[in-house]
Amino acid sequence: MIRIENLIKYYGEKAALKGINLEIKKGEIFGLLGPNGAGKTTTIKILTGQVLPQSGKVEIMGKDLFTKGEELKPQFGVVPEDTNLYERLTVEQNLSFFCRLYQCDLNRIKKYLKEVQLDEERNTRIKNLSKGMKQKILLLRALLHSPNILFLDEPTSGLDPSSAESIHKILRKLNEQGISILLTSHNMEEVDKLCHRVAFLDRGEIVVQGNPEDLKLKYSHHEVRIVLDEGKELVERKLSLYDELTADRLSRWLKEKKIKSIHTSEPTLADIFVRVTGRDL
């Protein structure tokens, strides 16, 4: 679906991308992760034709982006990091304007608003909506022309957990319908929930990529954490999964009814990022 080879981008003397290579498969949700300034937004802007790189190759749906961009752009839906809706216009006016630009059916507006439970807000001015509602409108706007690929730049940044989860549900449903999704985020918990594969971007370079579960297993310490009831207090113990004595100890504590909880200790994606880059998010 998307193939990126040796993509390099400078802003003045500052390198935003230092030769990144990625392949994003059809029908997957792919997360590009990293702290602010890592190069995530630059990557999205290049892939959506907003800026040109100094060098590198990008193929989308089998076509060269830099020579066939005008053919490809109708296949893209883009949700930018900044809310760029017309604040003084209503929800319906905003979406109608873009429907006319895309030359698509105005009846889609009502259909999509109902799907995200915003049909009662269609005559509300954008400036009177919550940030979560605005984010949904941005997403709907990107879907009006039925794109094959969605590019989302920090889609839930600044949203409360409830609003973020509602966006997640919409994205999962869209993906089930066959839409490929590339999203950027510095929220590792979010991408862990959503993404089939992820890549860590740090200082313009891809440092790690893969399936979230595979990465957590690869960087795991392979330990189990047990909380024991020792009578007067609760005590936490960590045991190696590969220690020959672990099974005997667990069996004994279970028979003695001492175990209050037991957990494996895989690292989070945030833990892995710190481990491979030495930097916190």
Protein Blocks (a to p, Z undefined) as FASTA:
>chain_A
ZZcehiacdehjbcfbgoiacdddehiacddeddehilmmmmmmmmnopaccfbdcddee
hiafklmmmmmmmmpccddfbdcbdfkbcfklmmmmmmmmnopafklmmmmmmmnopmmm
mmpcfklpcfklmmmmmmmmmmmnopabdcdehklgoiafklmmmmmmmmmmmmmnopac
ddddfbfklmmmmpmbdcddeehiafbgcdfklmmmmmpghiadddddehjaccdddddf
kbmklmmmmmmmmmnomafbdcddddcfklmmmmmnopaZZ
